[in-house]
Amino acid sequence: MAELKQSRPKGTQDFVPPDSERMRQVEETFRNLAECYGYREIVTPTFEHAAVFVKSSGETSDIVTKEMYSFKDRADRDLALRAEGTPCVVRAVVENRLRMPCRLYYVGPFFRYARPQKGRFREFNQVGVEALGEASPLTDAEVISFGNAFFESLGIRDCTTQVNSIGCRECRPAHRAELRKFLLERKEQLCEDCKLRIDRNPLRVFDCKVELCRQAVKDAPTPRQYLCSACKSHLEEVLAGLDRRGLRYEVNDRLVRGLDYYNRTTFEYISASLGAQDSLGGGGRYDYLIEEFGGPDTPGVGLAIGLERTILAAPVTPATARRHLAFVVWLTEAELGAAQDLGERLRADGIAAQVDYDARKVKGQFKSADAAQACCCVIIGPDELAKGVYSLKDLATGEQREVPSSAISAEVRTLFRE
Ligand code: AMP
């Protein structure tokens, strides 16, 4: 047979147990919390027309220029693996003419061609919420605190919430002009990317990680200095909403986020335990995006959180060594039928049960139970069959006792509780 040995592509991951289970747990926590705030799930395709991202995130954004997995299909269509959630959700909301206001959440894989490192992958999982048709700054505050509630429920404590406002169509042009002037005077100190940003999108210079650029923009005019009165009071009300909840945050004038579609509120959650890729998630308001996708003039605000980084930042809960799984062990071929029946009966009672049909010897079956990390074995031999009992062995303590066959499900459950 031809050699098929392959490794996974760079920047991707396998989630094997128990990591796959941890991932599911975190996802479940998110789903429950999102539903608790009135969000309902939306599922969109994992690839879209490339224009969905190019038009919304901006032609000059890092995501579009450097990170998008774009390709042509066999009919020469320009497609892209989805690089972020908001544009897909907005595209779907407009296409399906959903009634406003409308709260949606999503969970799923995203793809970006970035240099892999700790906390940065080429395929990663994001969860997010989008509150569409809600203009109030109180929604911004609620969305921000939703993210905090999510991290808190996972025991993440070293997370700082940063908030900013980048203004609106009214006040942005004046800031942009001033910033452009400021950057032109310091052009020689900027990296090649930032030199191009001066004319294309000067705000993005705030996002640059190059130290010289950071130094250069230290005293640059900030969006907050140029907010119109409506944007100013919007920001004040967002912050008041956070204060009301007793939520700690920092206002970060440099927090602009690298996407074109945001206006007013932007925010990000930073973890001290992650190293260079320290952003757990973030989001903002996007009051123009729905209209740009051909929908009615509708405001929106949302957030996206990366699951891999969330799991990295969450305290490691000691893996429960044993699973809530009962392993049925049969002694001789004569009990094989009874073992199958017992497996089905336990499952019908809502108990996860497994039988090793291959190992002819008891020792082999116990080894399988151990490999499966079952918490107990239910043993059926000729004696047990004759007496109408099972022997129940607690694999954590090694204790074994006889249990009347009618009581087996209840007795197994008592072990699950320990
Ligand atoms: P963004 O859409 O860039 O604001 O990303 C939102 C969150 O998704 C980030 O804060 C990360 O937690 C996560 N994320 C973004 N890009 C990656 C990546 N390449 N690998 C892993 N997680 C990522």
Residues whose N, C-alpha, C, O or C-beta is under 5 A from the ligand:
A	BS01	AMP	E84 R112 A114 G119 R120 F121 F124 S279 L280 G281 G282 A304 I305 G306 R309
